[in-house]
Amino acid sequence: MRERLVWAAGLALMGLSVVACSADDEPGTLPDVTPTGTSASAGSPSEPPSGDDPTAQLEAEITTFIQEYDQTVDESWTSREALEQRRSMFADSCVPCLRGYELTERAHNQDLTLVAEFGVIRSVRLDAIDGDLVTFLVVDDVPAGRLVDASGSVVQEFGATIGAQIVYRAQRNSVGEWVIVASDVLSVEEGGAPT
């Protein structure tokens, strides 16, 4: 199961969660399939399902993509290279993604450190295929965390988000990579927004 840093779900509540399509990024073509009610467990790296079910294969692909995105988000707190990679994984239309990116960029520029435990993606479920767009639901648990400056003073705190349900829309770009175009937090079982 892919883990991610605590801030991600906290920022999701601000309007973040799940980095830019250039003007020449054109959508690819998705298979013509009808989604099922199944969901992929995010408990281990996704492997393509056996058989010829294109919906299950697409769901496994999306699960792998969001796990890779979360890993890149985690790494972006300590690596400018990962921060650049993160920016290539969402479009400007994903305002919550952009806010999270900008907060991480600010942390780099102001020498802030994220003090947080890893979160856990519970599940990923493909909900809809609409032409070249897919909509999927991610459920995750993320404990509380904080940003601190070089002196150890807390600059910003993030409340825990347990059972956060985040809906993402993603689209293939011109080279066949997924790009997040929108995200929205539907609900959280407990915890809260950043303080």
C-alpha contacts under 8 A as a table, 3 or more apart, distances in Angstrom:
res1	aa1	res2	aa2	distance
1	M	42	A	5.13
1	M	43	G	3.68
1	M	44	S	4.03
1	M	45	P	6.10
1	M	120	V	7.25
1	M	121	I	6.98
2	R	42	A	6.82
2	R	43	G	7.13
2	R	44	S	6.98
2	R	45	P	7.17
2	R	67	Q	5.48
2	R	68	E	7.95
2	R	70	D	7.52
2	R	71	Q	7.15
2	R	120	V	6.66
2	R	121	I	6.51
3	E	67	Q	7.78
3	E	70	D	7.29
3	E	71	Q	7.07
3	E	118	F	5.81
3	E	119	G	5.34
3	E	120	V	4.71
3	E	121	I	6.41
4	R	8	A	7.25
4	R	70	D	5.51
4	R	71	Q	6.11
4	R	73	V	7.45
4	R	74	D	5.74
4	R	118	F	5.12
4	R	119	G	4.82
4	R	120	V	6.25
4	R	121	I	7.68
4	R	142	V	7.87
5	L	8	A	6.11
5	L	73	V	7.80
5	L	74	D	5.47
5	L	116	A	6.39
5	L	117	E	6.12
5	L	118	F	4.42
5	L	119	G	5.43
5	L	142	V	7.26
6	V	9	A	6.38
6	V	10	G	6.87
6	V	116	A	5.50
6	V	117	E	5.90
6	V	118	F	5.71
6	V	119	G	5.51
6	V	142	V	4.93
6	V	143	P	5.54
6	V	144	A	6.05
6	V	145	G	5.83
6	V	158	F	7.69
6	V	160	A	7.45
7	W	10	G	5.01
7	W	11	L	5.92
7	W	116	A	7.34
7	W	142	V	7.66
7	W	144	A	7.54
7	W	145	G	6.40
7	W	146	R	7.68
7	W	158	F	6.22
8	A	11	L	5.25
8	A	12	A	6.12
8	A	16	L	7.44
8	A	17	S	5.92
8	A	18	V	7.87
8	A	73	V	7.78
8	A	100	G	7.52
8	A	142	V	7.73
9	A	12	A	4.63
9	A	13	L	6.48
9	A	16	L	7.59
9	A	17	S	6.31
9	A	140	D	7.70
9	A	141	D	7.73
9	A	142	V	6.10
9	A	160	A	7.70
9	A	161	T	5.92
9	A	164	A	7.09
10	G	13	L	5.40
10	G	14	M	6.97
10	G	16	L	7.98
10	G	142	V	7.73
10	G	144	A	7.80
10	G	158	F	5.31
10	G	159	G	5.98
10	G	160	A	6.61
10	G	161	T	6.27
10	G	192	G	7.26
10	G	193	A	5.60
10	G	194	P	5.63
11	L	14	M	4.96
11	L	15	G	6.43
11	L	16	L	4.81
11	L	17	S	6.27
11	L	96	P	7.69
11	L	100	G	6.34
11	L	158	F	7.61
11	L	193	A	7.38
11	L	194	P	6.95
12	A	15	G	4.97
12	A	16	L	3.60
12	A	17	S	4.19
12	A	18	V	7.38
12	A	96	P	6.71
12	A	166	I	7.85
12	A	184	D	7.62
12	A	185	V	6.37
13	L	16	L	6.31
13	L	17	S	7.88
13	L	185	V	6.40
13	L	192	G	7.47
13	L	193	A	5.30
13	L	194	P	7.56
14	M	96	P	7.36
14	M	193	A	6.48
14	M	194	P	7.29
15	G	95	V	7.31
15	G	96	P	4.51
15	G	99	R	7.75
15	G	184	D	6.75
15	G	185	V	7.14
16	L	95	V	7.06
16	L	96	P	3.23
16	L	97	C	5.11
16	L	98	L	7.52
16	L	99	R	6.23
16	L	100	G	5.84
16	L	183	S	7.29
16	L	184	D	7.54
17	S	96	P	5.75
17	S	97	C	5.45
17	S	100	G	7.10
17	S	166	I	7.51
17	S	183	S	6.52
17	S	184	D	7.59
17	S	185	V	7.92
18	V	69	Y	7.81
18	V	70	D	7.98
18	V	90	F	7.80
18	V	94	C	7.83
18	V	96	P	6.87
18	V	97	C	5.01
18	V	168	Y	7.17
18	V	180	I	7.07
18	V	182	A	7.86
18	V	183	S	6.09
19	V	84	E	7.99
19	V	85	Q	7.25
19	V	86	R	5.34
19	V	87	R	3.01
19	V	88	S	3.48
19	V	89	M	3.69
19	V	90	F	3.21
19	V	91	A	5.34
19	V	92	D	7.36
19	V	97	C	7.63
19	V	98	L	7.58
19	V	179	V	7.13
19	V	180	I	7.52
20	A	87	R	5.64
20	A	88	S	4.71
20	A	89	M	6.18
20	A	90	F	4.83
20	A	91	A	3.95
20	A	92	D	5.77
20	A	179	V	7.59
21	C	24	D	7.73
21	C	25	D	5.65
21	C	88	S	6.95
21	C	89	M	7.99
21	C	90	F	6.84
21	C	91	A	4.94
21	C	92	D	7.29
21	C	173	N	7.21
21	C	179	V	7.21
22	S	25	D	5.35
24	D	174	S	7.54
25	D	173	N	5.06
25	D	174	S	4.84
25	D	175	V	7.83
26	E	172	R	7.70
26	E	173	N	5.27
26	E	174	S	4.64
27	P	132	D	6.32
27	P	171	Q	6.25
27	P	172	R	5.02
27	P	173	N	4.72
27	P	174	S	5.76
27	P	176	G	7.95
28	G	132	D	6.30
28	G	171	Q	7.56
28	G	172	R	5.07
28	G	173	N	5.99
28	G	174	S	6.11
28	G	175	V	7.94
28	G	176	G	6.17
29	T	131	G	7.32
29	T	132	D	5.37
29	T	172	R	7.54
30	L	131	G	6.75
30	L	132	D	5.41
30	L	133	L	7.74
31	P	54	P	7.02
32	D	131	G	7.99
33	V	54	P	6.62
33	V	55	T	6.02
33	V	129	I	7.46
34	T	55	T	6.79
34	T	128	A	7.78
34	T	129	I	7.17
35	P	55	T	5.78
35	P	126	L	6.88
35	P	127	D	6.35
35	P	128	A	6.01
35	P	129	I	6.94
36	T	55	T	7.15
36	T	126	L	7.98
36	T	127	D	7.77
37	G	127	D	7.77
38	T	125	R	7.01
38	T	126	L	7.98
39	S	59	E	7.54
39	S	123	S	7.11
39	S	124	V	6.10
39	S	125	R	4.32
39	S	126	L	6.70
40	A	59	E	6.66
40	A	60	A	6.52
40	A	63	T	6.94
40	A	123	S	6.25
40	A	124	V	5.45
40	A	125	R	5.87
41	S	44	S	7.38
41	S	122	R	6.90
41	S	123	S	4.84
41	S	124	V	6.32
42	A	45	P	6.98
42	A	46	S	7.31
42	A	63	T	6.85
42	A	67	Q	7.87
42	A	121	I	6.02
42	A	122	R	5.87
42	A	123	S	4.93
42	A	124	V	6.33
43	G	121	I	7.62
43	G	122	R	7.00
43	G	123	S	7.62
45	P	64	T	6.76
46	S	60	A	5.67
46	S	61	E	7.41
46	S	63	T	6.53
46	S	64	T	5.60
47	E	60	A	6.63
48	P	56	A	7.95
48	P	57	Q	5.63
48	P	60	A	5.90
48	P	61	E	7.40
49	P	53	D	7.91
49	P	56	A	6.44
49	P	57	Q	5.88
49	P	60	A	7.22
50	S	53	D	7.99
53	D	56	A	5.44
53	D	57	Q	6.34
54	P	57	Q	4.95
54	P	58	L	6.01
55	T	58	L	5.06
55	T	59	E	6.11
56	A	59	E	5.03
56	A	60	A	6.20
57	Q	60	A	5.13
57	Q	61	E	6.23
58	L	61	E	4.94
58	L	62	I	6.16
59	E	62	I	5.08
59	E	63	T	6.10
59	E	124	V	7.93
59	E	125	R	6.86
59	E	126	L	5.47
60	A	63	T	5.02
60	A	64	T	6.23
61	E	64	T	5.18
61	E	65	F	6.21
62	I	65	F	4.93
62	I	66	I	6.22
62	I	126	L	7.67
63	T	66	I	5.38
63	T	67	Q	6.18
63	T	124	V	5.90
63	T	125	R	7.97
64	T	67	Q	5.14
64	T	68	E	6.14
65	F	68	E	5.11
65	F	69	Y	6.12
65	F	178	W	7.13
66	I	69	Y	4.84
66	I	70	D	6.10
67	Q	70	D	5.15
67	Q	71	Q	6.22
68	E	71	Q	5.06
68	E	72	T	6.12
69	Y	72	T	5.05
69	Y	73	V	6.13
69	Y	86	R	7.02
69	Y	89	M	7.12
70	D	73	V	4.93
70	D	74	D	6.22
71	Q	74	D	5.07
71	Q	75	E	6.23
72	T	75	E	5.06
72	T	76	S	5.92
72	T	82	A	5.84
72	T	83	L	7.47
72	T	85	Q	7.15
72	T	86	R	5.87
73	V	76	S	5.07
73	V	77	W	7.10
73	V	82	A	7.46
73	V	83	L	7.29
73	V	86	R	6.23
74	D	77	W	6.00
75	E	78	T	5.74
75	E	79	S	5.95
75	E	82	A	5.79
75	E	83	L	7.54
76	S	79	S	4.96
76	S	80	R	6.20
76	S	81	E	7.32
76	S	82	A	4.56
76	S	83	L	4.27
76	S	84	E	7.93
76	S	86	R	7.04
76	S	104	T	7.16
77	W	80	R	7.81
77	W	83	L	7.32
77	W	104	T	6.01
77	W	107	A	7.54
77	W	108	H	7.35
77	W	113	T	7.68
77	W	114	L	7.08
78	T	108	H	7.77
79	S	82	A	5.21
79	S	83	L	6.27
80	R	83	L	4.74
80	R	84	E	6.23
80	R	108	H	7.80
81	E	84	E	5.17
81	E	85	Q	6.34
82	A	85	Q	4.88
82	A	86	R	5.99
83	L	86	R	4.99
83	L	87	R	6.39
83	L	101	Y	7.46
83	L	104	T	7.78
83	L	105	E	7.49
84	E	87	R	5.17
84	E	88	S	6.67
85	Q	88	S	5.23
85	Q	89	M	6.79
86	R	89	M	5.32
86	R	90	F	7.45
86	R	101	Y	7.59
87	R	90	F	6.11
87	R	98	L	7.98
87	R	101	Y	7.02
88	S	91	A	7.65
88	S	179	V	7.64
89	M	178	W	7.14
89	M	179	V	4.99
89	M	180	I	6.34
90	F	94	C	6.55
90	F	97	C	6.82
90	F	98	L	7.88
90	F	179	V	4.90
90	F	180	I	4.40
90	F	181	V	6.00
91	A	94	C	5.70
91	A	179	V	6.51
91	A	180	I	6.11
91	A	181	V	5.17
91	A	182	A	7.95
92	D	95	V	6.52
92	D	98	L	6.75
92	D	181	V	7.42
93	S	181	V	5.57
93	S	182	A	6.26
94	C	97	C	5.32
94	C	98	L	6.32
94	C	180	I	6.81
94	C	181	V	5.06
94	C	182	A	4.29
94	C	183	S	6.27
95	V	98	L	4.99
95	V	99	R	6.17
95	V	182	A	7.33
96	P	99	R	5.12
96	P	100	G	6.37
96	P	182	A	7.87
96	P	183	S	6.75
96	P	184	D	7.79
97	C	100	G	5.25
97	C	101	Y	6.22
97	C	183	S	7.61
98	L	101	Y	5.01
98	L	102	E	6.09
99	R	102	E	5.10
99	R	103	L	6.19
100	G	103	L	5.11
100	G	104	T	6.28
101	Y	104	T	5.16
101	Y	105	E	6.12
102	E	105	E	4.92
102	E	106	R	6.06
103	L	106	R	5.02
103	L	107	A	6.24
104	T	107	A	4.94
104	T	108	H	6.42
105	E	108	H	5.14
105	E	109	N	6.25
106	R	109	N	4.99
106	R	110	Q	5.94
106	R	112	L	7.97
107	A	110	Q	5.26
107	A	111	D	5.71
107	A	112	L	4.57
107	A	113	T	6.76
107	A	147	L	7.91
108	H	111	D	5.18
108	H	112	L	6.34
109	N	112	L	7.84
110	Q	149	D	7.78
111	D	149	D	6.52
111	D	150	A	6.71
112	L	147	L	6.19
112	L	148	V	5.47
112	L	149	D	4.62
112	L	150	A	6.58
113	T	147	L	5.47
113	T	148	V	5.30
113	T	149	D	6.37
113	T	150	A	7.73
114	L	145	G	7.32
114	L	146	R	5.89
114	L	147	L	4.56
114	L	148	V	6.51
115	V	145	G	5.70
115	V	146	R	5.33
115	V	147	L	6.07
115	V	148	V	7.20
116	A	143	P	7.54
116	A	144	A	6.77
116	A	145	G	4.38
116	A	146	R	6.47
117	E	142	V	7.92
117	E	143	P	6.51
117	E	144	A	7.66
117	E	145	G	7.07
118	F	142	V	6.89
118	F	143	P	7.40
119	G	140	D	7.21
119	G	141	D	5.54
119	G	142	V	4.11
119	G	143	P	6.33
120	V	140	D	5.63
120	V	141	D	5.31
120	V	142	V	6.44
121	I	124	V	7.78
121	I	138	V	7.16
121	I	139	V	6.05
121	I	140	D	4.21
121	I	141	D	6.45
122	R	138	V	7.52
122	R	139	V	5.35
122	R	140	D	5.05
122	R	141	D	7.11
123	S	138	V	5.77
123	S	139	V	5.35
123	S	140	D	7.11
124	V	136	F	6.89
124	V	137	L	5.66
124	V	138	V	4.59
124	V	139	V	6.64
125	R	136	F	5.43
125	R	137	L	5.15
125	R	138	V	6.60
126	L	134	V	7.40
126	L	135	T	6.26
126	L	136	F	4.31
126	L	137	L	6.52
127	D	134	V	7.60
127	D	135	T	5.51
127	D	136	F	5.02
127	D	137	L	6.88
128	A	134	V	5.65
128	A	135	T	5.02
128	A	136	F	6.89
129	I	132	D	7.35
129	I	133	L	5.95
129	I	134	V	4.60
129	I	135	T	6.50
130	D	133	L	5.17
130	D	134	V	6.19
131	G	134	V	7.98
132	D	171	Q	6.04
132	D	172	R	7.04
133	L	169	R	6.61
133	L	170	A	5.73
133	L	171	Q	4.80
133	L	172	R	7.61
134	V	169	R	5.54
134	V	170	A	5.44
134	V	171	Q	6.53
135	T	167	V	6.93
135	T	168	Y	5.64
135	T	169	R	4.45
135	T	170	A	6.60
136	F	167	V	5.71
136	F	168	Y	5.40
136	F	169	R	6.53
137	L	165	Q	6.63
137	L	166	I	5.66
137	L	167	V	4.52
137	L	168	Y	6.32
138	V	164	A	7.86
138	V	165	Q	5.75
138	V	166	I	5.21
138	V	167	V	6.38
138	V	168	Y	7.70
139	V	163	G	5.77
139	V	164	A	5.41
139	V	165	Q	4.60
139	V	166	I	6.41
140	D	161	T	7.82
140	D	162	I	6.61
140	D	163	G	5.29
140	D	164	A	5.34
140	D	165	Q	6.88
141	D	160	A	7.80
141	D	161	T	5.82
141	D	162	I	4.22
141	D	163	G	5.25
141	D	164	A	6.47
142	V	160	A	5.59
142	V	161	T	5.17
142	V	162	I	5.90
143	P	159	G	7.18
143	P	160	A	4.33
143	P	161	T	6.41
143	P	162	I	7.36
144	A	157	E	7.63
144	A	158	F	5.45
144	A	159	G	4.61
144	A	160	A	4.11
144	A	161	T	7.51
145	G	157	E	5.94
145	G	158	F	5.17
145	G	159	G	6.80
145	G	160	A	7.58
146	R	154	V	6.64
146	R	155	V	7.40
146	R	156	Q	5.57
146	R	157	E	4.16
146	R	158	F	5.74
147	L	154	V	5.89
147	L	155	V	5.46
147	L	156	Q	5.15
147	L	157	E	6.38
148	V	151	S	7.72
148	V	152	G	5.37
148	V	153	S	5.29
148	V	154	V	4.40
148	V	155	V	5.29
148	V	156	Q	7.20
149	D	152	G	5.28
149	D	153	S	5.52
149	D	154	V	6.64
149	D	155	V	6.61
150	A	153	S	7.48
154	V	157	E	7.22
156	Q	194	P	7.64
156	Q	195	T	6.91
157	E	194	P	5.70
157	E	195	T	5.40
158	F	192	G	7.89
158	F	193	A	6.53
158	F	194	P	3.93
158	F	195	T	5.98
159	G	191	G	5.77
159	G	192	G	4.98
159	G	193	A	5.54
159	G	194	P	5.15
159	G	195	T	6.89
160	A	190	E	7.45
160	A	191	G	4.53
160	A	192	G	5.97
160	A	193	A	7.75
161	T	164	A	5.81
161	T	188	V	6.23
161	T	189	E	7.44
161	T	190	E	6.12
161	T	191	G	4.72
161	T	192	G	5.98
161	T	193	A	7.75
162	I	188	V	6.12
162	I	189	E	5.62
162	I	190	E	5.37
162	I	191	G	6.19
163	G	187	S	7.74
163	G	188	V	5.35
163	G	189	E	5.16
163	G	190	E	7.24
164	A	185	V	7.10
164	A	186	L	7.49
164	A	187	S	5.67
164	A	188	V	4.23
164	A	189	E	6.63
165	Q	185	V	5.89
165	Q	186	L	5.38
165	Q	187	S	5.31
165	Q	188	V	6.36
166	I	183	S	6.72
166	I	184	D	5.59
166	I	185	V	4.38
166	I	186	L	5.77
166	I	187	S	7.53
167	V	183	S	5.46
167	V	184	D	5.28
167	V	185	V	6.34
167	V	186	L	7.00
168	Y	180	I	6.89
168	Y	181	V	7.65
168	Y	182	A	5.67
168	Y	183	S	4.33
168	Y	184	D	6.66
169	R	180	I	5.89
169	R	181	V	5.61
169	R	182	A	5.13
169	R	183	S	6.38
170	A	178	W	6.17
170	A	179	V	5.33
170	A	180	I	4.23
170	A	181	V	5.32
170	A	182	A	7.10
171	Q	178	W	5.47
171	Q	179	V	5.35
171	Q	180	I	6.52
171	Q	181	V	6.82
172	R	175	V	7.66
172	R	176	G	5.25
172	R	177	E	5.19
172	R	178	W	4.41
172	R	179	V	6.03
173	N	176	G	5.30
173	N	177	E	5.46
173	N	178	W	6.28
173	N	179	V	6.62
174	S	177	E	7.49
180	I	183	S	7.61
188	V	191	G	7.21
188	V	192	G	7.80
